[in-house]
Amino acid sequence: MAEHAIPVDLYNPGQVLACLGFLEGADVLLGHAEGGFDWSDPENVVFELSAAGEVNPAAAVLEFLAEAEPRRFVPKGYVEEAPEKGDNDGDTADGCESEPESIADASATFPAAKGDRMALPIRLGGGNRPIVELGHWADGSGRNSFKLYAGNRSAEGIARAMLLGVREKPKKKQAIGDIKSKGVRQLWEERKDDLIARPFDVLTPMGGSFNFDPRGAWTAIDAGYSLNDQGHQVESSPVVEFLAAWGLEHARPDEFETRKVRYAAWGIPLAPMLARAALCGSIDAAPRQMFVFTLDMSGKNKVVTFAEREICP
């Protein structure tokens, strides 16, 4: 078994969800993965991740993401609808260009009754890599989809921005534009060692995201200033944003009141199936710490905020 300790801020809900994403990824890629939080030193909390073999499990997941080319998949019989007025197909909300969207093969199994153009699930991998399907935002089962983003951004467009980065529109004599914001791929190429050692702390300016990392969240204060209008960006972690989405594929935190959400960090190594239940505090036998946060509103988007510790009776 190979092991790796990932520094984590338990008060950052996105980081806790991303730890579950690391666990899910390591299990798919390497097998027999387990993970749990160690808070014995409150100043240096870590998520202890292990998996079969000799490969560093965190590095294996990050390398998979750095090489991934996300693509949509659709239900059988799906017909692409024309973009509604105001849609920026292929563009991010800040006017920069993301990678062009593509449709994978139609699927006989689909998480909803029909496909929503802006919320189609995605596939990663293929070839000699496992195929991973992600799409909690398209969940039509009746449980909370925990879809936070809204507006003229598609799920694949966000995923591609988190993984591949976002480019400026090409200038004259340019085939492709300059990098506007970096994704996991660029961070892996430029800061591989840092990314493995502290994957949640390698930050980069970002535009649109899934809204899981509160360090990149912003809400209006009615002061006459807009990030979009000024073309400004905030720094956040594409690793947190993408792996939190992976962590939500088979688990949900508990939204016990409207926009009030509870989650747990568990204190023993657990396989993914048990960790999914532990996230919402459902395993009483496991040591745990409970946290509560609010989903703020930024326009039509919901954004994750930093959590407060909830003292269990």
C-alpha positions as CSV (number, residue, x, y, z in Angstrom):
1,M,0.0,0.0,0.0
2,A,1.2,3.5,-0.8
3,E,0.2,6.4,1.4
4,H,0.1,10.2,1.2
5,A,-1.0,12.9,3.7
6,I,-2.8,15.8,2.2
7,P,-2.9,19.0,4.3
8,V,-6.6,20.1,4.6
9,D,-8.6,22.9,6.2
10,L,-11.7,21.2,7.7
11,Y,-13.5,24.6,7.8
12,N,-13.3,24.7,4.0
13,P,-16.2,22.5,2.8
14,G,-14.8,22.3,-0.7
15,Q,-11.5,20.8,0.6
16,V,-13.3,18.1,2.6
17,L,-15.4,17.2,-0.5
18,A,-12.2,17.2,-2.5
19,C,-10.7,14.7,-0.1
20,L,-13.5,12.4,-0.8
21,G,-12.8,13.0,-4.5
22,F,-9.2,12.0,-4.0
23,L,-10.4,8.8,-2.3
24,E,-12.9,8.0,-5.1
25,G,-10.2,8.7,-7.7
26,A,-7.5,6.6,-6.0
27,D,-9.9,3.7,-5.7
28,V,-10.8,3.8,-9.4
29,L,-7.2,4.2,-10.6
30,L,-5.3,2.1,-8.1
31,G,-7.8,0.0,-6.1
32,H,-8.4,-0.7,-2.4
33,A,-8.2,2.9,-1.5
34,E,-8.9,4.1,2.1
35,G,-8.9,7.6,3.6
36,G,-9.6,9.4,6.8
37,F,-8.7,12.7,8.6
38,D,-6.1,13.1,11.3
39,W,-6.7,16.1,13.4
40,S,-4.4,15.1,16.3
41,D,-2.4,18.2,15.6
42,P,-5.1,21.0,15.1
43,E,-2.6,23.2,13.4
44,N,-1.7,20.5,10.8
45,V,-4.8,18.6,9.9
46,V,-4.3,16.1,7.1
47,F,-6.3,13.6,5.0
48,E,-4.4,10.3,5.1
49,L,-4.9,8.6,1.7
50,S,-3.8,5.1,0.9
51,A,-4.2,2.7,-2.1
52,A,-2.8,-0.5,-3.5
53,G,0.6,-0.6,-5.1
54,E,3.6,1.7,-4.8
55,V,2.4,4.8,-6.7
56,N,1.6,7.9,-4.6
57,P,-2.2,7.9,-4.7
58,A,-2.5,11.7,-4.7
59,A,0.0,12.0,-7.5
60,A,-1.9,9.3,-9.5
61,V,-5.1,11.2,-9.3
62,L,-3.6,14.6,-10.1
63,E,-1.7,13.1,-13.1
64,F,-5.0,11.5,-14.4
65,L,-6.7,14.9,-14.1
66,A,-3.8,16.7,-15.8
67,E,-4.1,14.4,-18.8
68,A,-7.9,14.3,-19.0
69,E,-10.0,15.6,-21.8
70,P,-13.5,16.0,-20.5
71,R,-16.4,15.4,-22.9
72,R,-20.2,15.4,-22.5
73,F,-22.3,12.3,-22.7
74,V,-26.0,12.4,-23.5
75,P,-29.1,10.2,-23.2
76,K,-30.2,8.1,-26.2
77,G,-32.3,10.2,-28.6
78,Y,-30.8,13.5,-27.4
79,V,-31.1,16.4,-29.8
80,E,-28.9,19.4,-29.2
81,E,-31.1,22.5,-28.6
82,A,-30.1,25.8,-30.1
83,P,-28.4,28.1,-27.5
84,E,-30.8,30.5,-25.8
85,K,-30.2,34.2,-26.3
86,G,-27.3,35.3,-24.1
87,D,-25.6,31.9,-24.1
88,N,-21.9,32.0,-24.6
89,D,-21.4,28.5,-25.9
90,G,-17.7,27.7,-25.6
91,D,-17.0,30.9,-23.7
92,T,-16.7,31.5,-20.0
93,A,-18.6,34.2,-18.1
94,D,-15.7,36.5,-18.3
95,G,-15.5,36.6,-22.1
96,C,-12.4,34.3,-22.4
97,E,-12.4,31.2,-24.5
98,S,-12.6,27.7,-23.0
99,E,-11.9,24.6,-24.9
100,P,-14.6,23.7,-27.4
101,E,-17.3,21.3,-26.1
102,S,-17.7,17.8,-27.6
103,I,-20.3,15.1,-27.2
104,A,-19.3,11.6,-26.3
105,D,-21.3,8.5,-27.3
106,A,-25.0,8.4,-26.3
107,S,-25.6,6.5,-23.1
108,A,-28.3,4.0,-22.2
109,T,-27.9,4.9,-18.6
110,F,-28.4,8.6,-17.8
111,P,-28.9,10.3,-14.4
112,A,-32.0,12.3,-15.4
113,A,-35.1,11.8,-17.6
114,K,-33.7,14.1,-20.2
115,G,-30.6,16.0,-21.0
116,D,-30.2,19.7,-20.1
117,R,-27.7,21.3,-22.5
118,M,-26.1,23.4,-19.7
119,A,-25.9,20.5,-17.3
120,L,-24.9,17.4,-19.3
121,P,-22.6,14.9,-17.4
122,I,-19.0,14.4,-18.4
123,R,-16.7,11.5,-19.1
124,L,-13.0,11.4,-18.4
125,G,-10.5,8.7,-19.4
126,G,-10.6,6.0,-22.0
127,G,-7.9,4.2,-24.0
128,N,-5.7,2.6,-21.4
129,R,-7.3,4.7,-18.6
130,P,-10.5,3.9,-16.7
131,I,-13.6,5.8,-17.9
132,V,-15.0,8.0,-15.2
133,E,-18.5,9.5,-15.4
134,L,-19.3,12.6,-13.4
135,G,-22.6,14.4,-13.2
136,H,-24.0,15.1,-9.8
137,W,-25.3,18.4,-11.2
138,A,-27.6,16.4,-13.6
139,D,-29.0,14.1,-10.9
140,G,-32.7,13.6,-11.6
141,S,-33.2,10.9,-8.9
142,G,-35.0,13.2,-6.5
143,R,-32.1,13.7,-4.1
144,N,-30.4,17.0,-3.8
145,S,-28.2,17.5,-6.9
146,F,-26.1,20.1,-5.1
147,K,-25.8,22.0,-8.4
148,L,-24.5,25.5,-7.4
149,Y,-23.6,27.1,-10.7
150,A,-26.1,28.9,-12.9
151,G,-26.3,31.2,-15.9
152,N,-24.7,30.8,-19.3
153,R,-22.0,28.2,-18.2
154,S,-22.2,24.6,-19.1
155,A,-20.9,21.9,-16.8
156,E,-18.4,20.7,-19.4
157,G,-17.2,24.3,-20.0
158,I,-16.5,24.7,-16.3
159,A,-14.8,21.2,-16.1
160,R,-12.6,22.1,-19.0
161,A,-11.6,25.4,-17.5
162,M,-10.7,23.6,-14.2
163,L,-8.6,21.0,-15.9
164,L,-7.3,22.6,-19.1
165,G,-7.3,26.3,-18.1
166,V,-8.9,29.2,-20.0
167,R,-7.3,31.2,-22.9
168,E,-7.7,34.7,-24.0
169,K,-9.3,35.2,-27.5
170,P,-6.5,34.9,-30.1
171,K,-4.8,38.0,-31.2
172,K,-3.7,38.6,-34.8
173,K,-1.4,35.9,-36.1
174,Q,-2.1,33.7,-33.0
175,A,-3.5,30.3,-33.6
176,I,-4.6,30.1,-29.9
177,G,-4.8,32.8,-27.3
178,D,-2.6,33.3,-24.3
179,I,-3.4,31.5,-21.1
180,K,-5.8,33.6,-19.0
181,S,-6.3,31.3,-16.1
182,K,-4.5,28.0,-15.4
183,G,-6.1,24.6,-14.8
184,V,-4.8,21.4,-13.3
185,R,-2.8,20.7,-16.5
186,Q,-0.7,23.8,-16.3
187,L,-0.2,23.6,-12.6
188,W,1.0,20.0,-13.0
189,E,3.5,21.0,-15.6
190,E,4.8,24.1,-13.7
191,R,4.4,23.2,-10.0
192,K,4.2,19.4,-9.9
193,D,6.0,18.9,-6.6
194,D,4.0,21.7,-4.8
195,L,0.8,20.3,-6.3
196,I,1.5,16.8,-4.9
197,A,2.7,18.1,-1.5
198,R,-0.2,20.6,-0.9
199,P,-2.7,20.1,-3.7
200,F,-5.3,22.4,-2.2
201,D,-2.9,25.3,-1.6
202,V,-1.7,25.9,-5.1
203,L,-3.9,28.7,-6.2
204,T,-4.5,30.5,-9.5
205,P,-6.7,33.3,-10.7
206,M,-10.0,31.8,-12.0
207,G,-13.2,33.0,-13.6
208,G,-16.2,30.7,-13.5
209,S,-16.1,27.6,-11.4
210,F,-18.4,25.0,-9.7
211,N,-18.4,27.4,-6.7
212,F,-17.1,24.8,-4.1
213,D,-14.0,26.6,-2.9
214,P,-15.0,29.6,-0.6
215,R,-11.6,31.2,-1.2
216,G,-12.8,32.1,-4.7
217,A,-16.4,33.0,-3.7
218,W,-17.7,36.5,-3.9
219,T,-21.1,38.1,-3.4
220,A,-22.5,41.5,-4.3
221,I,-22.3,44.2,-1.6
222,D,-24.2,46.8,-3.7
223,A,-21.2,49.1,-3.7
224,G,-21.0,49.7,-7.4
225,Y,-18.2,47.2,-8.1
226,S,-18.4,44.0,-10.1
227,L,-15.6,41.5,-10.7
228,N,-17.1,40.7,-14.2
229,D,-17.5,44.4,-15.2
230,Q,-13.9,45.1,-14.1
231,G,-12.5,42.0,-15.7
232,H,-11.0,41.0,-12.3
233,Q,-10.4,37.5,-11.0
234,V,-10.0,35.8,-7.6
235,E,-7.5,33.1,-6.7
236,S,-8.8,29.7,-6.0
237,S,-7.9,26.0,-6.5
238,P,-9.0,24.1,-9.6
239,V,-8.0,20.9,-7.8
240,V,-10.6,21.7,-5.0
241,E,-13.2,22.7,-7.5
242,F,-12.9,19.6,-9.7
243,L,-12.3,17.0,-7.0
244,A,-15.2,18.3,-4.9
245,A,-17.4,17.5,-7.9
246,W,-16.0,14.0,-8.0
247,G,-16.6,13.6,-4.3
248,L,-20.2,14.5,-4.8
249,E,-20.8,11.9,-7.4
250,H,-21.9,9.3,-4.9
251,A,-22.4,11.4,-1.7
252,R,-24.1,14.5,-0.5
253,P,-23.7,16.7,2.5
254,D,-26.9,17.3,4.5
255,E,-28.8,20.4,3.5
256,F,-31.0,20.4,6.6
257,E,-32.5,23.8,6.0
258,T,-32.7,26.0,2.9
259,R,-29.0,26.8,2.1
260,K,-27.9,25.5,5.5
261,V,-25.5,22.5,5.0
262,R,-23.9,20.1,7.4
263,Y,-21.0,17.8,6.8
264,A,-18.6,15.6,8.7
265,A,-14.9,14.8,8.7
266,W,-14.3,11.2,9.8
267,G,-11.3,10.2,11.9
268,I,-10.5,6.7,10.8
269,P,-9.5,5.2,7.4
270,L,-12.6,4.2,5.4
271,A,-13.2,2.8,2.0
272,P,-15.2,5.0,-0.4
273,M,-18.5,3.2,0.2
274,L,-18.3,4.0,3.9
275,A,-16.7,7.4,3.5
276,R,-19.7,8.5,1.4
277,A,-22.0,7.8,4.4
278,A,-19.5,9.3,6.8
279,L,-19.6,12.6,4.9
280,C,-23.1,13.4,6.2
281,G,-22.4,12.1,9.7
282,S,-24.2,8.8,9.3
283,I,-21.6,6.5,10.9
284,D,-21.9,7.0,14.6
285,A,-19.1,4.6,15.4
286,A,-16.5,6.6,13.6
287,P,-14.8,9.5,15.3
288,R,-16.0,12.6,13.6
289,Q,-16.1,16.4,13.6
290,M,-19.3,18.1,12.4
291,F,-19.4,21.4,10.5
292,V,-22.2,23.7,9.2
293,F,-22.0,26.3,6.5
294,T,-24.3,28.6,4.5
295,L,-24.8,28.7,0.8
296,D,-24.7,32.3,-0.1
297,M,-26.2,33.7,-3.3
298,S,-24.1,35.5,-6.0
299,G,-26.7,36.5,-8.6
300,K,-28.3,33.2,-9.5
301,N,-25.3,31.2,-8.3
302,K,-25.0,29.5,-4.9
303,V,-21.6,29.8,-3.4
304,V,-20.0,27.8,-0.6
305,T,-18.8,29.8,2.5
306,F,-16.4,28.8,5.2
307,A,-17.9,26.5,7.9
308,E,-18.3,26.7,11.6
309,R,-17.6,23.7,13.9
310,E,-20.8,22.1,15.3
311,I,-20.3,20.6,18.7
312,C,-22.0,17.2,18.9
313,P,-23.9,16.3,22.0
